[in-house]
Amino acid sequence: MKAGTALFAGVSLFFAVSASVYGWFSAEPAGTAVLVVSCLMSALVAFFLWHRHRKEGPLPQDEKAAPVHKTSGHVAFFPPRSAFPVLAAAGTALLGLGAVYGLWLFLIGVGVLAPGILGFVFQYGARDTRSVRTASEQDR
């Protein structure tokens, strides 16, 4: 997390300098506001990473010669196939077309998109999460 903290602190510093220079030389407040918000958002991520590093200590990724199995983390569950991505994509396309052609098509898009999103969220909700193993457990 040390590298991530330094990276986001540097990004925050870059946006702070950019915002001050842009605000000084331009009369447009929207660009300055966007740069200030970008600075604050990257500073928030840097603070979060710094706080986690201070609280939990160094991670295996902080070591230069860390073995791969220590840095990998949990092996995720990937579903074999699902119709919900197609349903969500069709609903999103209908939402976009509805914004052009009218409210009636937009509402149909909402009706198609809602089951797609709910399916994504609850498709494997009852799955036993204790079966997820880390990579170091699989090596044994």
Secondary structure, DSSP 8 states (H G I E B T S, - for coil): -HHHHHHHHHHHHHHHHHHHHHHHH---HHHHHHHHHHHHHHHHHHHHHHHHHHHH---GGGSTT--HHHHS-B-----S--SHHHHHHHHHHHHHHHHHH-HHHHHHHHHHHHHHHHHHHHTTTTS-GGG--BHHHHH-
